[in-house]
Amino acid sequence: MNRLDTRFAALKAQGERALVVFVTAGDPYPERTVDVLCALAEAGADVIELGVPFSDPLADGPTIQAASFRALQGGMNPPKVLAAVREARARGVSVPIVLMGAYNPVLQYGPEKFAQDAVAAGVDGAIVTDVIPEEADTWKPIADAAGLATIFLLAPTSTTERMEAVGKLAAGFIYCVSMTGITGTKEVVPSELPSLVAAIRQHAGTTPVCVGFGIKTPEQVKAICAFADGAVVGSSLVTLLHETRENPEALDVVKAYVASLKEATR
C-alpha cells in the first residue's frame, strides 16, 4: 500500500471523506511552492494534487491556465517540481502527493526516468490528463513498475465501456469530473452526480471515487461527500493563492480556507 491507499483506508475507518486539493507548482512564486505544500498539509488536506505547468494545459479553465503561465514564466519545470516535493517530504509533509499534467512534459523528461524520479522524490500518483485507458499501455506499466499510481478521469459523457476500462486500470482513486467543459466555471453541484458516481462504482471495485470541477465552498464539499469518497477543490484555491500573493499572512488565509473545506468532509 502506498500513501494514497493508506490515507483512504484511514478515512474510511474514521467515517470521513477525503479533501483533495489542487495547486500549480511554481504559482504564485516558485520559491513558495514548498511552503504552500506544507500549509496545505497542516490545514488538513488529505491528498495534494500538484500541477506540472505546461504551455497547453488540457481541460483547465482560465484560472489554472494563467497559473501555469505564471509558473512557466517564473522558471518552473518538471525537475524543479520534483525538487519541491522532495523538500516538502524532508520538512515532514506526509500526505499523499499526486502530480497532475499533460503527457508531453513526461515524454520530454523520459517516461521511465520521470516515474522513477517522481517516486524517489516522494510522489505517490500521477494524473496524466491526456492518457486515456485505451492508450495507457505504454505509460501504465512504467508507472506500475516504479510504484506510481495512475489516476484516471471519468466524466458525465464517459461510456460504460470507458468506466469498465478505468475500473480495471485505476489505482489510488478515480477522478470523477462533475461536468463537461473546463475547470472552475460552474458553482452548482449537478443533480445527476450521485447516479454518475454510483455507475462508476459498479466498475471501480474498492478504488475510491472523488469528484472535482467547480467545487469551491464547504457546502459543496459536504454535498459531494454525501455520495462520493472525496471532493477535489482546485481553481478557487489557485485564485486565493494568487490574490493573496503579496499578503504576509497569505498562508494563514489559505490554511483557514482549506481547514473549512476539510471540516465539511467529516
Secondary structure, 3 states (H helix, E strand, C coil): CCHHHHHHHHHHHHCCCEEEEEEECCCCCHHHHHHHHHHHHHHCCCEEEEECCCCCCCCCCHHHHHHHHHHHHCCCCHHHHHHHHHHHHHCCCCCCEEEEECHHHHHHHCHHHHHHHHHHHCCCEEEECCCCHHHCCCHHHHHHHHCCEECCEECCCCCHHHHHHHHHHCCCCEEEECCCCCCCCCCCCCCCHHHHHHHHHHHHCCCCEEEECCCCCHHHHHHHHCCCCEEEECHHHHHHHHHCCCCCCHHHHHHHHHHHHHHCCC
